């Protein structure tokens, strides 16, 4: 059985608007990773460790973007805005369907 690895945010579904893609985006927001690190080829264990770092970074803000200080809020808005634009170009829709 081969180990599954993350494709990387640039190859992720929905322009990175997946659970793993959002972890990478948030790691960029908080400066945990440089924006050049796409996590291509990362193992499940590496992604889990990154998730835990991101979770801790969000704690002071109650995991709410609205509670971010201005500089982090601007970075969050920029990065997520870019991801949403890419995702929409690829056919992603924010509309919920019957299964959501």
Gaussian input, Z-matrix of N, CA and C with variables (Angstrom, degrees):
# hf/3-21g

backbone

0 1
 N
 C     1     B1
 C     2     B2     1     A1
 N     3     B3     2     A2     1     D1
 C     4     B4     3     A3     2     D2
 C     5     B5     4     A4     3     D3
 N     6     B6     5     A5     4     D4
 C     7     B7     6     A6     5     D5
 C     8     B8     7     A7     6     D6
 N     9     B9     8     A8     7     D7
 C    10    B10     9     A9     8     D8
 C    11    B11    10    A10     9     D9
 N    12    B12    11    A11    10    D10
 C    13    B13    12    A12    11    D11
 C    14    B14    13    A13    12    D12
 N    15    B15    14    A14    13    D13
 C    16    B16    15    A15    14    D14
 C    17    B17    16    A16    15    D15
 N    18    B18    17    A17    16    D16
 C    19    B19    18    A18    17    D17
 C    20    B20    19    A19    18    D18
 N    21    B21    20    A20    19    D19
 C    22    B22    21    A21    20    D20
 C    23    B23    22    A22    21    D21
 N    24    B24    23    A23    22    D22
 C    25    B25    24    A24    23    D23
 C    26    B26    25    A25    24    D24
 N    27    B27    26    A26    25    D25
 C    28    B28    27    A27    26    D26
 C    29    B29    28    A28    27    D27
 N    30    B30    29    A29    28    D28
 C    31    B31    30    A30    29    D29
 C    32    B32    31    A31    30    D30
 N    33    B33    32    A32    31    D31
 C    34    B34    33    A33    32    D32
 C    35    B35    34    A34    33    D33
 N    36    B36    35    A35    34    D34
 C    37    B37    36    A36    35    D35
 C    38    B38    37    A37    36    D36
 N    39    B39    38    A38    37    D37
 C    40    B40    39    A39    38    D38
 C    41    B41    40    A40    39    D39
 N    42    B42    41    A41    40    D40
 C    43    B43    42    A42    41    D41
 C    44    B44    43    A43    42    D42
 N    45    B45    44    A44    43    D43
 C    46    B46    45    A45    44    D44
 C    47    B47    46    A46    45    D45
 N    48    B48    47    A47    46    D46
 C    49    B49    48    A48    47    D47
 C    50    B50    49    A49    48    D48
 N    51    B51    50    A50    49    D49
 C    52    B52    51    A51    50    D50
 C    53    B53    52    A52    51    D51
 N    54    B54    53    A53    52    D52
 C    55    B55    54    A54    53    D53
 C    56    B56    55    A55    54    D54
 N    57    B57    56    A56    55    D55
 C    58    B58    57    A57    56    D56
 C    59    B59    58    A58    57    D57
 N    60    B60    59    A59    58    D58
 C    61    B61    60    A60    59    D59
 C    62    B62    61    A61    60    D60
 N    63    B63    62    A62    61    D61
 C    64    B64    63    A63    62    D62
 C    65    B65    64    A64    63    D63
 N    66    B66    65    A65    64    D64
 C    67    B67    66    A66    65    D65
 C    68    B68    67    A67    66    D66
 N    69    B69    68    A68    67    D67
 C    70    B70    69    A69    68    D68
 C    71    B71    70    A70    69    D69
 N    72    B72    71    A71    70    D70
 C    73    B73    72    A72    71    D71
 C    74    B74    73    A73    72    D72
 N    75    B75    74    A74    73    D73
 C    76    B76    75    A75    74    D74
 C    77    B77    76    A76    75    D75
 N    78    B78    77    A77    76    D76
 C    79    B79    78    A78    77    D77
 C    80    B80    79    A79    78    D78
 N    81    B81    80    A80    79    D79
 C    82    B82    81    A81    80    D80
 C    83    B83    82    A82    81    D81
 N    84    B84    83    A83    82    D82
 C    85    B85    84    A84    83    D83
 C    86    B86    85    A85    84    D84
 N    87    B87    86    A86    85    D85
 C    88    B88    87    A87    86    D86
 C    89    B89    88    A88    87    D87
 N    90    B90    89    A89    88    D88
 C    91    B91    90    A90    89    D89
 C    92    B92    91    A91    90    D90
 N    93    B93    92    A92    91    D91
 C    94    B94    93    A93    92    D92
 C    95    B95    94    A94    93    D93
 N    96    B96    95    A95    94    D94
 C    97    B97    96    A96    95    D95
 C    98    B98    97    A97    96    D96
 N    99    B99    98    A98    97    D97
 C   100   B100    99    A99    98    D98
 C   101   B101   100   A100    99    D99
 N   102   B102   101   A101   100   D100
 C   103   B103   102   A102   101   D101
 C   104   B104   103   A103   102   D102
 N   105   B105   104   A104   103   D103
 C   106   B106   105   A105   104   D104
 C   107   B107   106   A106   105   D105
 N   108   B108   107   A107   106   D106
 C   109   B109   108   A108   107   D107
 C   110   B110   109   A109   108   D108
 N   111   B111   110   A110   109   D109
 C   112   B112   111   A111   110   D110
 C   113   B113   112   A112   111   D111
 N   114   B114   113   A113   112   D112
 C   115   B115   114   A114   113   D113
 C   116   B116   115   A115   114   D114
 N   117   B117   116   A116   115   D115
 C   118   B118   117   A117   116   D116
 C   119   B119   118   A118   117   D117
 N   120   B120   119   A119   118   D118
 C   121   B121   120   A120   119   D119
 C   122   B122   121   A121   120   D120
 N   123   B123   122   A122   121   D121
 C   124   B124   123   A123   122   D122
 C   125   B125   124   A124   123   D123
 N   126   B126   125   A125   124   D124
 C   127   B127   126   A126   125   D125
 C   128   B128   127   A127   126   D126
 N   129   B129   128   A128   127   D127
 C   130   B130   129   A129   128   D128
 C   131   B131   130   A130   129   D129
 N   132   B132   131   A131   130   D130
 C   133   B133   132   A132   131   D131
 C   134   B134   133   A133   132   D132
 N   135   B135   134   A134   133   D133
 C   136   B136   135   A135   134   D134
 C   137   B137   136   A136   135   D135
 N   138   B138   137   A137   136   D136
 C   139   B139   138   A138   137   D137
 C   140   B140   139   A139   138   D138
 N   141   B141   140   A140   139   D139
 C   142   B142   141   A141   140   D140
 C   143   B143   142   A142   141   D141
 N   144   B144   143   A143   142   D142
 C   145   B145   144   A144   143   D143
 C   146   B146   145   A145   144   D144
 N   147   B147   146   A146   145   D145
 C   148   B148   147   A147   146   D146
 C   149   B149   148   A148   147   D147
 N   150   B150   149   A149   148   D148
 C   151   B151   150   A150   149   D149
 C   152   B152   151   A151   150   D150
 N   153   B153   152   A152   151   D151
 C   154   B154   153   A153   152   D152
 C   155   B155   154   A154   153   D153
 N   156   B156   155   A155   154   D154
 C   157   B157   156   A156   155   D155
 C   158   B158   157   A157   156   D156
 N   159   B159   158   A158   157   D157
 C   160   B160   159   A159   158   D158
 C   161   B161   160   A160   159   D159
 N   162   B162   161   A161   160   D160
 C   163   B163   162   A162   161   D161
 C   164   B164   163   A163   162   D162
 N   165   B165   164   A164   163   D163
 C   166   B166   165   A165   164   D164
 C   167   B167   166   A166   165   D165
 N   168   B168   167   A167   166   D166
 C   169   B169   168   A168   167   D167
 C   170   B170   169   A169   168   D168
 N   171   B171   170   A170   169   D169
 C   172   B172   171   A171   170   D170
 C   173   B173   172   A172   171   D171
 N   174   B174   173   A173   172   D172
 C   175   B175   174   A174   173   D173
 C   176   B176   175   A175   174   D174
 N   177   B177   176   A176   175   D175
 C   178   B178   177   A177   176   D176
 C   179   B179   178   A178   177   D177
 N   180   B180   179   A179   178   D178
 C   181   B181   180   A180   179   D179
 C   182   B182   181   A181   180   D180
 N   183   B183   182   A182   181   D181
 C   184   B184   183   A183   182   D182
 C   185   B185   184   A184   183   D183
 N   186   B186   185   A185   184   D184
 C   187   B187   186   A186   185   D185
 C   188   B188   187   A187   186   D186
 N   189   B189   188   A188   187   D187
 C   190   B190   189   A189   188   D188
 C   191   B191   190   A190   189   D189
 N   192   B192   191   A191   190   D190
 C   193   B193   192   A192   191   D191
 C   194   B194   193   A193   192   D192
 N   195   B195   194   A194   193   D193
 C   196   B196   195   A195   194   D194
 C   197   B197   196   A196   195   D195
 N   198   B198   197   A197   196   D196
 C   199   B199   198   A198   197   D197
 C   200   B200   199   A199   198   D198
 N   201   B201   200   A200   199   D199
 C   202   B202   201   A201   200   D200
 C   203   B203   202   A202   201   D201
 N   204   B204   203   A203   202   D202
 C   205   B205   204   A204   203   D203
 C   206   B206   205   A205   204   D204
 N   207   B207   206   A206   205   D205
 C   208   B208   207   A207   206   D206
 C   209   B209   208   A208   207   D207
 N   210   B210   209   A209   208   D208
 C   211   B211   210   A210   209   D209
 C   212   B212   211   A211   210   D210
 N   213   B213   212   A212   211   D211
 C   214   B214   213   A213   212   D212
 C   215   B215   214   A214   213   D213
 N   216   B216   215   A215   214   D214
 C   217   B217   216   A216   215   D215
 C   218   B218   217   A217   216   D216
 N   219   B219   218   A218   217   D217
 C   220   B220   219   A219   218   D218
 C   221   B221   220   A220   219   D219
 N   222   B222   221   A221   220   D220
 C   223   B223   222   A222   221   D221
 C   224   B224   223   A223   222   D222
 N   225   B225   224   A224   223   D223
 C   226   B226   225   A225   224   D224
 C   227   B227   226   A226   225   D225
 N   228   B228   227   A227   226   D226
 C   229   B229   228   A228   227   D227
 C   230   B230   229   A229   228   D228
 N   231   B231   230   A230   229   D229
 C   232   B232   231   A231   230   D230
 C   233   B233   232   A232   231   D231
 N   234   B234   233   A233   232   D232
 C   235   B235   234   A234   233   D233
 C   236   B236   235   A235   234   D234
 N   237   B237   236   A236   235   D235
 C   238   B238   237   A237   236   D236
 C   239   B239   238   A238   237   D237
 N   240   B240   239   A239   238   D238
 C   241   B241   240   A240   239   D239
 C   242   B242   241   A241   240   D240
 N   243   B243   242   A242   241   D241
 C   244   B244   243   A243   242   D242
 C   245   B245   244   A244   243   D243
 N   246   B246   245   A245   244   D244
 C   247   B247   246   A246   245   D245
 C   248   B248   247   A247   246   D246
 N   249   B249   248   A248   247   D247
 C   250   B250   249   A249   248   D248
 C   251   B251   250   A250   249   D249
 N   252   B252   251   A251   250   D250
 C   253   B253   252   A252   251   D251
 C   254   B254   253   A253   252   D252
 N   255   B255   254   A254   253   D253
 C   256   B256   255   A255   254   D254
 C   257   B257   256   A256   255   D255
 N   258   B258   257   A257   256   D256
 C   259   B259   258   A258   257   D257
 C   260   B260   259   A259   258   D258
 N   261   B261   260   A260   259   D259
 C   262   B262   261   A261   260   D260
 C   263   B263   262   A262   261   D261
 N   264   B264   263   A263   262   D262
 C   265   B265   264   A264   263   D263
 C   266   B266   265   A265   264   D264
 N   267   B267   266   A266   265   D265
 C   268   B268   267   A267   266   D266
 C   269   B269   268   A268   267   D267
 N   270   B270   269   A269   268   D268
 C   271   B271   270   A270   269   D269
 C   272   B272   271   A271   270   D270
 N   273   B273   272   A272   271   D271
 C   274   B274   273   A273   272   D272
 C   275   B275   274   A274   273   D273
 N   276   B276   275   A275   274   D274
 C   277   B277   276   A276   275   D275
 C   278   B278   277   A277   276   D276
 N   279   B279   278   A278   277   D277
 C   280   B280   279   A279   278   D278
 C   281   B281   280   A280   279   D279
 N   282   B282   281   A281   280   D280
 C   283   B283   282   A282   281   D281
 C   284   B284   283   A283   282   D282
 N   285   B285   284   A284   283   D283
 C   286   B286   285   A285   284   D284
 C   287   B287   286   A286   285   D285
 N   288   B288   287   A287   286   D286
 C   289   B289   288   A288   287   D287
 C   290   B290   289   A289   288   D288
 N   291   B291   290   A290   289   D289
 C   292   B292   291   A291   290   D290
 C   293   B293   292   A292   291   D291
 N   294   B294   293   A293   292   D292
 C   295   B295   294   A294   293   D293
 C   296   B296   295   A295   294   D294
 N   297   B297   296   A296   295   D295
 C   298   B298   297   A297   296   D296
 C   299   B299   298   A298   297   D297

   B1=1.4506
   B2=1.5307
   B3=1.3160
   B4=1.4551
   B5=1.5228
   B6=1.3060
   B7=1.4586
   B8=1.5276
   B9=1.3197
   B10=1.4536
   B11=1.5201
   B12=1.3125
   B13=1.4571
   B14=1.5296
   B15=1.3094
   B16=1.4644
   B17=1.5277
   B18=1.3183
   B19=1.4680
   B20=1.5223
   B21=1.3140
   B22=1.4636
   B23=1.5098
   B24=1.3115
   B25=1.4714
   B26=1.5236
   B27=1.3200
   B28=1.4647
   B29=1.5243
   B30=1.3308
   B31=1.4654
   B32=1.5230
   B33=1.3151
   B34=1.4621
   B35=1.5259
   B36=1.3241
   B37=1.4633
   B38=1.5272
   B39=1.3090
   B40=1.4646
   B41=1.5249
   B42=1.3145
   B43=1.4592
   B44=1.5120
   B45=1.3210
   B46=1.4566
   B47=1.5112
   B48=1.3182
   B49=1.4656
   B50=1.5296
   B51=1.3133
   B52=1.4570
   B53=1.5242
   B54=1.3114
   B55=1.4685
   B56=1.5337
   B57=1.3160
   B58=1.4642
   B59=1.5281
   B60=1.3226
   B61=1.4596
   B62=1.5147
   B63=1.3049
   B64=1.4699
   B65=1.5233
   B66=1.3293
   B67=1.4641
   B68=1.5275
   B69=1.3229
   B70=1.4669
   B71=1.5304
   B72=1.3280
   B73=1.4680
   B74=1.5236
   B75=1.3183
   B76=1.4660
   B77=1.5296
   B78=1.3234
   B79=1.4643
   B80=1.5263
   B81=1.3251
   B82=1.4648
   B83=1.5209
   B84=1.3311
   B85=1.4728
   B86=1.5243
   B87=1.3194
   B88=1.4599
   B89=1.5263
   B90=1.3209
   B91=1.4529
   B92=1.5243
   B93=1.3210
   B94=1.4575
   B95=1.5249
   B96=1.3134
   B97=1.4636
   B98=1.5214
   B99=1.3395
   B100=1.4617
   B101=1.5326
   B102=1.3128
   B103=1.4634
   B104=1.5259
   B105=1.2938
   B106=1.4631
   B107=1.5276
   B108=1.3322
   B109=1.4681
   B110=1.5224
   B111=1.3289
   B112=1.4660
   B113=1.5253
   B114=1.3281
   B115=1.4697
   B116=1.5289
   B117=1.3093
   B118=1.4611
   B119=1.5224
   B120=1.3355
   B121=1.4537
   B122=1.5156
   B123=1.3363
   B124=1.4593
   B125=1.5199
   B126=1.3147
   B127=1.4622
   B128=1.5308
   B129=1.3175
   B130=1.4650
   B131=1.5315
   B132=1.3278
   B133=1.4678
   B134=1.5269
   B135=1.3272
   B136=1.4643
   B137=1.5276
   B138=1.3257
   B139=1.4707
   B140=1.5312
   B141=1.3247
   B142=1.4637
   B143=1.5276
   B144=1.3270
   B145=1.4663
   B146=1.5247
   B147=1.3345
   B148=1.4609
   B149=1.5192
   B150=1.3362
   B151=1.4639
   B152=1.5278
   B153=1.3178
   B154=1.4617
   B155=1.5272
   B156=1.3270
   B157=1.4649
   B158=1.5258
   B159=1.3245
   B160=1.4630
   B161=1.5330
   B162=1.3195
   B163=1.4607
   B164=1.5337
   B165=1.3170
   B166=1.4661
   B167=1.5261
   B168=1.3310
   B169=1.4679
   B170=1.5253
   B171=1.3395
   B172=1.4596
   B173=1.5246
   B174=1.3364
   B175=1.4655
   B176=1.5302
   B177=1.3367
   B178=1.4703
   B179=1.5369
   B180=1.3254
   B181=1.4671
   B182=1.5224
   B183=1.3292
   B184=1.4713
   B185=1.5260
   B186=1.3244
   B187=1.4723
   B188=1.5296
   B189=1.3252
   B190=1.4699
   B191=1.5299
   B192=1.3270
   B193=1.4625
   B194=1.5277
   B195=1.3102
   B196=1.4697
   B197=1.5224
   B198=1.3060
   B199=1.4638
   B200=1.5233
   B201=1.3197
   B202=1.4601
   B203=1.5244
   B204=1.3369
   B205=1.4616
   B206=1.5342
   B207=1.3302
   B208=1.4672
   B209=1.5259
   B210=1.3322
   B211=1.4735
   B212=1.5314
   B213=1.3326
   B214=1.4679
   B215=1.5245
   B216=1.3100
   B217=1.4599
   B218=1.5331
   B219=1.3165
   B220=1.4667
   B221=1.5225
   B222=1.3242
   B223=1.4586
   B224=1.5243
   B225=1.3223
   B226=1.4687
   B227=1.5304
   B228=1.3165
   B229=1.4628
   B230=1.5269
   B231=1.3246
   B232=1.4748
   B233=1.5231
   B234=1.3269
   B235=1.4654
   B236=1.5235
   B237=1.3185
   B238=1.4594
   B239=1.5271
   B240=1.3282
   B241=1.4615
   B242=1.5190
   B243=1.3320
   B244=1.4724
   B245=1.5236
   B246=1.3265
   B247=1.4722
   B248=1.5249
   B249=1.3136
   B250=1.4675
   B251=1.5272
   B252=1.3245
   B253=1.4687
   B254=1.5223
   B255=1.3295
   B256=1.4687
   B257=1.5226
   B258=1.3188
   B259=1.4674
   B260=1.5286
   B261=1.3138
   B262=1.4691
   B263=1.5196
   B264=1.3429
   B265=1.4620
   B266=1.5232
   B267=1.3230
   B268=1.4667
   B269=1.5255
   B270=1.3385
   B271=1.4541
   B272=1.5195
   B273=1.3259
   B274=1.4564
   B275=1.5220
   B276=1.3078
   B277=1.4602
   B278=1.5233
   B279=1.3061
   B280=1.4580
   B281=1.5288
   B282=1.3114
   B283=1.4729
   B284=1.5156
   B285=1.3136
   B286=1.4586
   B287=1.5165
   B288=1.3353
   B289=1.4598
   B290=1.5302
   B291=1.2994
   B292=1.4513
   B293=1.5229
   B294=1.3233
   B295=1.4623
   B296=1.5298
   B297=1.3268
   B298=1.4693
   B299=1.5044
   A1=108.66
   A2=116.65
   A3=119.77
   A4=110.69
   A5=114.25
   A6=120.57
   A7=109.15
   A8=116.26
   A9=120.26
   A10=109.18
   A11=115.32
   A12=120.68
   A13=108.77
   A14=114.58
   A15=120.90
   A16=109.18
   A17=116.23
   A18=121.72
   A19=112.37
   A20=116.91
   A21=121.91
   A22=109.16
   A23=116.06
   A24=119.92
   A25=111.65
   A26=117.56
   A27=119.62
   A28=112.64
   A29=118.16
   A30=122.29
   A31=112.06
   A32=117.25
   A33=122.60
   A34=109.98
   A35=115.02
   A36=120.21
   A37=109.87
   A38=115.46
   A39=121.82
   A40=113.73
   A41=117.07
   A42=120.19
   A43=113.96
   A44=116.42
   A45=120.62
   A46=113.99
   A47=117.65
   A48=120.52
   A49=110.32
   A50=114.92
   A51=122.80
   A52=106.78
   A53=116.36
   A54=119.31
   A55=110.68
   A56=117.18
   A57=119.99
   A58=111.84
   A59=116.39
   A60=119.84
   A61=112.58
   A62=116.52
   A63=120.56
   A64=111.55
   A65=116.49
   A66=119.50
   A67=109.21
   A68=116.70
   A69=120.81
   A70=110.00
   A71=117.60
   A72=120.40
   A73=110.97
   A74=116.50
   A75=119.71
   A76=111.57
   A77=117.63
   A78=120.47
   A79=110.02
   A80=117.34
   A81=120.91
   A82=110.44
   A83=116.56
   A84=120.59
   A85=110.41
   A86=116.56
   A87=121.07
   A88=114.08
   A89=117.29
   A90=120.00
   A91=113.89
   A92=116.68
   A93=121.00
   A94=109.50
   A95=115.39
   A96=122.71
   A97=108.96
   A98=117.10
   A99=118.31
   A100=108.73
   A101=116.66
   A102=120.56
   A103=112.69
   A104=117.74
   A105=121.36
   A106=112.35
   A107=117.47
   A108=121.77
   A109=108.58
   A110=116.65
   A111=121.53
   A112=112.79
   A113=117.35
   A114=124.23
   A115=112.94
   A116=116.76
   A117=121.23
   A118=109.91
   A119=115.37
   A120=121.25
   A121=115.18
   A122=117.14
   A123=119.59
   A124=110.01
   A125=115.54
   A126=121.91
   A127=110.58
   A128=114.35
   A129=120.12
   A130=110.00
   A131=117.26
   A132=121.04
   A133=111.19
   A134=117.61
   A135=120.82
   A136=110.99
   A137=116.37
   A138=119.86
   A139=110.44
   A140=117.55
   A141=120.94
   A142=110.51
   A143=116.78
   A144=120.29
   A145=111.38
   A146=116.56
   A147=120.73
   A148=110.22
   A149=116.82
   A150=120.53
   A151=110.48
   A152=116.95
   A153=120.67
   A154=111.68
   A155=117.58
   A156=120.85
   A157=111.25
   A158=115.82
   A159=121.13
   A160=109.82
   A161=117.48
   A162=121.82
   A163=110.65
   A164=115.97
   A165=120.73
   A166=110.64
   A167=117.30
   A168=121.08
   A169=111.56
   A170=117.58
   A171=121.87
   A172=112.70
   A173=118.24
   A174=121.21
   A175=114.78
   A176=120.96
   A177=119.51
   A178=113.75
   A179=116.02
   A180=121.07
   A181=111.45
   A182=116.85
   A183=123.24
   A184=111.88
   A185=116.64
   A186=122.74
   A187=111.97
   A188=116.68
   A189=122.04
   A190=110.50
   A191=117.73
   A192=119.61
   A193=113.15
   A194=117.42
   A195=120.74
   A196=112.59
   A197=118.15
   A198=121.79
   A199=113.03
   A200=116.95
   A201=119.99
   A202=110.18
   A203=117.83
   A204=119.56
   A205=109.22
   A206=116.99
   A207=120.72
   A208=115.62
   A209=118.15
   A210=119.17
   A211=111.51
   A212=117.46
   A213=119.79
   A214=111.10
   A215=116.56
   A216=120.61
   A217=110.36
   A218=116.67
   A219=120.81
   A220=110.75
   A221=116.76
   A222=120.46
   A223=110.39
   A224=117.20
   A225=122.41
   A226=109.72
   A227=116.04
   A228=120.89
   A229=111.32
   A230=116.56
   A231=121.26
   A232=111.06
   A233=117.43
   A234=121.41
   A235=111.84
   A236=117.29
   A237=119.57
   A238=110.96
   A239=117.47
   A240=120.35
   A241=111.45
   A242=116.32
   A243=120.33
   A244=110.36
   A245=116.88
   A246=120.71
   A247=110.65
   A248=117.48
   A249=121.43
   A250=110.47
   A251=117.13
   A252=120.84
   A253=110.81
   A254=116.82
   A255=121.34
   A256=110.25
   A257=116.59
   A258=120.98
   A259=111.40
   A260=117.12
   A261=120.13
   A262=110.85
   A263=116.93
   A264=120.21
   A265=111.56
   A266=115.83
   A267=121.40
   A268=112.44
   A269=116.54
   A270=120.36
   A271=115.72
   A272=118.32
   A273=121.66
   A274=110.66
   A275=116.30
   A276=121.72
   A277=108.42
   A278=116.37
   A279=121.58
   A280=112.14
   A281=116.30
   A282=120.16
   A283=110.22
   A284=115.92
   A285=120.82
   A286=109.87
   A287=115.97
   A288=118.22
   A289=108.84
   A290=117.16
   A291=121.19
   A292=113.43
   A293=117.76
   A294=121.31
   A295=113.02
   A296=118.32
   A297=121.46
   A298=111.85
   D1=126.72
   D2=-178.58
   D3=-88.06
   D4=150.65
   D5=-179.44
   D6=-77.25
   D7=133.71
   D8=176.63
   D9=-80.14
   D10=141.42
   D11=177.76
   D12=-127.77
   D13=157.70
   D14=179.61
   D15=-76.07
   D16=135.32
   D17=-178.83
   D18=-67.21
   D19=-26.30
   D20=-175.66
   D21=108.27
   D22=148.05
   D23=-174.73
   D24=-62.11
   D25=-31.86
   D26=-179.37
   D27=-72.90
   D28=-16.73
   D29=177.24
   D30=-112.92
   D31=2.37
   D32=-178.30
   D33=-68.87
   D34=155.74
   D35=176.68
   D36=-64.36
   D37=156.60
   D38=174.20
   D39=53.83
   D40=35.07
   D41=177.26
   D42=63.35
   D43=23.52
   D44=-179.54
   D45=93.35
   D46=4.28
   D47=179.87
   D48=-88.07
   D49=53.13
   D50=174.89
   D51=-118.40
   D52=174.65
   D53=179.39
   D54=-56.18
   D55=-49.00
   D56=-178.36
   D57=-69.60
   D58=-38.68
   D59=178.28
   D60=-62.10
   D61=-38.19
   D62=178.98
   D63=-68.30
   D64=-31.96
   D65=175.37
   D66=-62.91
   D67=-44.07
   D68=178.88
   D69=-64.35
   D70=-46.33
   D71=178.39
   D72=-57.08
   D73=-45.76
   D74=-179.83
   D75=-66.36
   D76=-35.57
   D77=176.19
   D78=-62.45
   D79=-36.44
   D80=175.28
   D81=-66.97
   D82=-44.20
   D83=-179.72
   D84=-55.31
   D85=-47.27
   D86=-175.32
   D87=-86.74
   D88=1.41
   D89=178.65
   D90=73.32
   D91=18.04
   D92=176.70
   D93=-70.29
   D94=-37.34
   D95=176.13
   D96=-126.01
   D97=149.04
   D98=171.81
   D99=-71.90
   D100=153.16
   D101=-178.48
   D102=-65.48
   D103=-10.49
   D104=176.12
   D105=-82.69
   D106=-13.65
   D107=-179.34
   D108=-86.83
   D109=111.48
   D110=-178.40
   D111=-95.99
   D112=-6.20
   D113=-179.42
   D114=67.11
   D115=20.37
   D116=176.72
   D117=-58.44
   D118=127.54
   D119=177.47
   D120=82.01
   D121=5.64
   D122=-179.11
   D123=-70.82
   D124=142.24
   D125=178.60
   D126=-77.99
   D127=168.27
   D128=176.32
   D129=-57.31
   D130=-42.96
   D131=-178.85
   D132=-62.71
   D133=-40.84
   D134=178.23
   D135=-64.74
   D136=-42.16
   D137=179.31
   D138=-67.38
   D139=-36.10
   D140=177.25
   D141=-64.44
   D142=-43.30
   D143=177.48
   D144=-62.21
   D145=-40.57
   D146=177.45
   D147=-64.16
   D148=-43.42
   D149=177.74
   D150=-55.78
   D151=-44.49
   D152=-178.41
   D153=-63.90
   D154=-38.28
   D155=176.28
   D156=-65.52
   D157=-43.17
   D158=179.80
   D159=-65.00
   D160=-42.27
   D161=178.75
   D162=-57.39
   D163=-45.69
   D164=179.26
   D165=-63.90
   D166=-39.58
   D167=179.76
   D168=-64.06
   D169=-33.77
   D170=-179.60
   D171=-76.66
   D172=-25.13
   D173=-172.78
   D174=-51.41
   D175=-45.58
   D176=-179.04
   D177=-62.24
   D178=-15.80
   D179=-177.32
   D180=-110.64
   D181=16.18
   D182=179.47
   D183=55.26
   D184=26.18
   D185=178.45
   D186=61.12
   D187=28.38
   D188=-178.82
   D189=-119.28
   D190=120.90
   D191=177.16
   D192=-56.36
   D193=-31.27
   D194=-179.40
   D195=-65.33
   D196=-15.88
   D197=-179.84
   D198=-98.72
   D199=1.15
   D200=178.74
   D201=-69.75
   D202=146.35
   D203=173.75
   D204=-67.62
   D205=161.05
   D206=-172.85
   D207=-49.60
   D208=-44.29
   D209=-176.59
   D210=-67.46
   D211=-39.48
   D212=177.30
   D213=-73.42
   D214=-35.31
   D215=178.17
   D216=-62.09
   D217=-43.59
   D218=179.12
   D219=-63.95
   D220=-41.31
   D221=179.12
   D222=-66.34
   D223=-41.66
   D224=178.19
   D225=-60.78
   D226=-47.96
   D227=-179.36
   D228=-60.81
   D229=-42.59
   D230=179.76
   D231=-63.90
   D232=-52.05
   D233=-175.69
   D234=-65.97
   D235=-44.60
   D236=179.50
   D237=-70.71
   D238=-34.41
   D239=175.85
   D240=-61.37
   D241=-42.47
   D242=177.53
   D243=-64.30
   D244=-43.36
   D245=-179.27
   D246=-63.55
   D247=-41.33
   D248=179.84
   D249=-65.17
   D250=-41.54
   D251=177.95
   D252=-60.50
   D253=-46.53
   D254=178.39
   D255=-62.16
   D256=-45.13
   D257=-178.44
   D258=-62.33
   D259=-41.66
   D260=179.16
   D261=-64.26
   D262=-37.99
   D263=176.99
   D264=-62.56
   D265=-28.16
   D266=-179.86
   D267=-90.75
   D268=4.91
   D269=175.75
   D270=98.22
   D271=3.91
   D272=178.63
   D273=-68.46
   D274=144.17
   D275=176.53
   D276=-132.04
   D277=139.14
   D278=178.69
   D279=-79.41
   D280=-8.86
   D281=-179.97
   D282=-65.92
   D283=136.31
   D284=175.66
   D285=-80.83
   D286=144.61
   D287=175.42
   D288=-106.30
   D289=-172.51
   D290=-174.41
   D291=-62.58
   D292=-24.56
   D293=-177.68
   D294=-87.57
   D295=-6.17
   D296=-177.04
   D297=-94.41

